[in-house]
């Protein structure tokens, strides 16, 4: 599965709820084991990445996959929401988007020109 920044929040949660785990139950079911439990390990790693914890720390919080899936989806949404909101804002203001793109291009051109000058000097070419 893949989560896109522009995905509707309900679609994101649905993707996480449908994530593949396994049928193991019990206290040790939610654990980091990439070989035996790749789907669970993936959820734990995603959750850890967006909550600034380790996968082992995340695993210690859960005994069931359902809660892990929901919490991981919600944690991802919390990280994506400001980015998604800004994206939607820029899509509604094409003038501001164009201004920011011009500004970025100007900055990239400035940085690239320094590198290009160094390359031209290094290979003995005259500046254009």
C-alpha positions in Angstrom: 0.0 0.0 0.0 0.9 3.6 -0.5 -0.3 6.7 1.3 -0.4 9.9 -0.6 -0.2 13.3 0.9 -3.4 14.3 -0.9 -5.3 11.2 0.2 -8.5 11.8 2.1 -8.0 11.1 5.8 -10.6 8.3 5.7 -8.8 6.6 2.9 -5.5 6.8 4.8 -7.1 5.2 7.9 -8.7 2.5 5.7 -5.4 1.6 4.2 -3.9 1.1 7.6 -6.8 -0.9 8.9 -6.4 -3.2 5.9 -2.7 -3.7 6.4 -1.6 -7.3 6.3 -0.6 -8.8 9.7 -1.1 -12.4 10.7 -3.4 -14.5 12.8 -1.2 -14.8 15.9 -2.7 -13.8 19.2 -1.5 -13.3 22.7 0.9 -11.1 24.6 3.8 -11.7 22.2 1.9 -11.3 19.0 2.9 -7.6 18.4 6.7 -7.8 18.2 9.4 -6.6 15.8 10.3 -9.7 13.7 10.9 -8.6 10.1 11.4 -12.2 8.9 8.4 -13.9 10.6 6.1 -10.9 10.8 6.9 -8.4 8.0 3.5 -6.7 8.0 3.6 -6.1 11.7 7.2 -5.0 11.6 6.3 -2.5 8.9 3.5 -1.0 11.0 5.8 -0.8 14.0 8.5 0.9 11.9 6.1 3.4 10.4 4.6 4.2 13.8 8.0 4.6 15.3 9.1 6.9 12.5 6.2 9.3 13.0 6.2 9.2 16.8 9.9 9.5 17.4 10.2 6.1 19.1 11.8 2.8 18.4 9.8 0.0 16.9 10.4 -2.0 20.1 9.0 0.8 22.2 5.9 0.9 20.0 5.4 -2.8 20.1 5.4 -2.7 23.9 2.3 -0.6 23.8 0.1 -3.2 22.0 -1.3 -6.6 22.5 -3.6 -6.5 19.4 -3.1 -5.6 15.8 -6.3 -3.6 15.4 -5.3 -0.9 17.9 -1.8 -0.8 16.3 -3.3 -0.3 12.9 -5.6 2.5 14.0 -3.0 4.3 16.1 -0.5 4.1 13.2 -2.9 5.5 10.7 -3.8 8.3 13.1 -0.2 9.1 13.8 0.6 9.3 10.1 -2.4 11.5 9.5 -1.2 13.9 12.3 2.2 14.2 10.5 0.6 14.6 7.0 -2.2 17.0 7.9 -0.2 20.3 8.0 1.5 19.3 4.7 -1.8 18.3 3.1 -3.4 21.6 4.3 -0.6 23.6 2.8 -0.8 21.7 -0.5 -4.6 22.3 -0.7 -4.1 26.0 0.1 -1.5 26.3 -2.7 -3.7 24.5 -5.1 -6.4 27.1 -4.4 -4.0 30.0 -4.9 -2.3 29.4 -8.2 -0.7 32.8 -8.2 1.1 32.1 -4.9 2.1 28.7 -6.1 3.6 30.3 -9.2 5.4 32.9 -7.1 6.9 30.2 -4.8 8.0 28.1 -7.8 9.7 31.2 -9.4 11.4 31.9 -6.0 12.7 28.3 -5.7 13.9 28.3 -9.3 15.8 31.6 -8.8 17.4 30.2 -5.6 18.3 26.9 -7.4 19.8 28.8 -10.3 21.9 30.9 -7.9 23.3 27.8 -6.1 23.8 25.9 -9.4 25.7 28.8 -11.0 28.4 28.7 -8.3 28.9 25.0 -8.9 28.9 25.5 -12.7 31.6 28.2 -12.3 33.7 25.8 -10.2 33.3 23.1 -12.8 34.1 25.4 -15.7 37.2 26.6 -13.9 38.3 23.1 -13.0 38.1 21.9 -16.6 39.6 25.1 -18.1 36.5 26.3 -19.9 35.8 30.0 -20.1 32.6 31.2 -18.4 29.7 31.6 -20.7 
